[in-house]
């Protein structure tokens, strides 16, 4: 099932069902709750609600907090959705994006259970011949940057469906 690209503007939204049509992740590893904006070839925004039911939530100084790795994975999943939308790829289950690298990662503070993380990713480079993308990403809570990193992803299309 493919997702139409004719609504890729501000106000555009993808829910978890549409996100799952693009990504192989399922609960509890699907770490992207909603896509709120997508401008193919440029940027994408989304949200992640942090709950205590997630396996990567730990107690830190008396508060339940999300791990920084959860933020990176959420940003990576958002970046993959942007790549699908940019290239007009219709998900068939044969496409696998691999996390290829991280650079300049910075974390500030943390994210407590109950907070909503605003996620954003911008394409800094997309090599269409080998489908390798480089993305400038940021996660914020109430306007405060809690994580930022440059992420790299690569596409592999398998002969067999997932």
FIROVEX-10044 format. One record per residue (C-alpha): residue number from 0; x, y, z. Coordinates in steps of 0.001 Angstrom, whole numbers. Layout:
<nodes>
k_px_py_pz
NUM_X_Y_Z
...
</nodes>
This chain:
<nodes>
k_px_py_pz
0_0_0_0
1_1578_3272_-1100
2_1037_6683_382
3_-33_9534_-1888
4_2417_12394_-2261
5_-36_15089_-3382
6_-571_16416_153
7_3070_17032_1073
8_2700_20553_2439
9_2320_22295_5771
10_-748_20865_7490
11_-2_17431_6026
12_-188_14585_8513
13_651_10897_8628
14_-573_8784_11511
15_950_5589_12863
16_-866_3353_10354
17_573_5266_7377
18_4013_5395_9007
19_3909_1622_9490
20_3180_1226_5767
21_6614_2776_5128
22_8694_1456_8031
23_9164_-2167_9141
24_9021_-1133_12819
25_6134_-2063_15111
26_5432_-1370_18771
27_7519_-951_20851
28_10178_-113_18239
29_8117_2317_16175
30_9275_5574_17764
31_7499_8064_15544
32_3896_8876_16475
33_2929_11333_13750
34_4345_13220_10795
35_3021_16769_10891
36_4700_18343_7853
37_6600_17096_4827
38_8198_19074_2029
39_9793_16385_-194
40_13432_17052_-948
41_13669_19601_1845
42_12348_18826_5345
43_9949_16892_7520
44_8523_17368_11022
45_6897_14954_13428
46_6164_14154_17038
47_7035_11484_19582
48_5073_11203_22815
49_7221_9730_25579
50_5404_7170_27719
51_6454_4941_30599
52_5434_1852_28586
53_8472_2151_26323
54_11352_-238_27019
55_13989_2506_26776
56_12617_4645_29615
57_14792_4591_32742
58_14819_6287_36099
59_17358_9098_36277
60_17665_11301_39365
61_14220_10296_40544
62_12445_10899_37213
63_11512_8568_34390
64_13363_9707_31270
65_13753_8550_27697
66_17181_7394_26622
67_19099_9603_24179
68_19196_6619_21811
69_15401_6725_21588
70_15644_10296_20340
71_18207_9329_17701
72_16087_6392_16521
73_12989_8635_16345
74_14931_11126_14213
75_16254_8317_12002
76_12745_6952_11415
77_11515_10443_10526
78_14409_10858_8069
79_13534_7577_6355
80_9942_8750_5848
81_11347_11934_4261
82_13478_9829_1917
83_10484_7729_849
84_8457_10889_157
85_11331_12642_-1644
86_12094_9759_-3975
87_8449_8813_-4480
88_9144_5251_-3379
89_6021_3166_-2851
90_6708_799_31
91_6472_-2840_-991
92_8272_-4410_1965
93_11419_-5015_-74
94_13017_-1687_849
95_15247_-1590_3901
96_16916_1576_5109
97_19999_1008_7191
98_21320_3419_9750
99_24713_4205_8212
100_26177_6686_10664
101_25873_9513_13126
102_27997_12609_13464
103_28000_15688_15694
104_25440_14258_18128
105_24640_16489_21082
106_22201_15958_23913
107_20963_18523_26418
108_19018_17670_29519
109_16665_14866_28756
110_13071_14042_28038
111_10728_13102_30850
112_7806_10716_30577
113_4711_12647_29537
114_6565_15141_27370
115_6027_15521_23635
116_9154_15676_21500
117_9002_17757_18327
118_11220_16178_15682
119_12648_17699_12525
120_14910_16493_9752
121_16347_18346_6767
122_18084_16765_3815
123_21629_18056_3527
124_22585_15587_801
125_20769_12837_-1052
126_22700_10695_-3483
127_20015_9146_-5671
128_22286_6721_-7532
129_23072_4682_-4412
130_20293_6204_-2287
131_22367_7404_604
132_20992_10327_2574
133_22546_12747_5026
134_20184_14608_7333
135_20468_17468_9828
136_18122_16504_12661
137_16843_18100_15840
138_14550_17115_18714
139_12958_19772_20928
140_10684_19851_23964
141_8826_23103_24628
142_11259_24980_22369
143_14353_23570_24116
144_16719_21501_21979
145_17214_18126_23658
146_19080_16369_20835
147_20623_17159_17486
148_22742_15109_15124
149_23750_14547_11544
150_22387_11152_10510
151_23171_8986_7497
152_20952_6280_6005
153_21328_3926_3048
154_18691_2023_1086
155_18920_-1630_174
156_16219_-3221_-1956
157_15999_-6966_-1418
158_14779_-9504_-3944
159_12484_-11005_-1308
160_9703_-9166_485
161_9708_-8802_4253
</nodes>
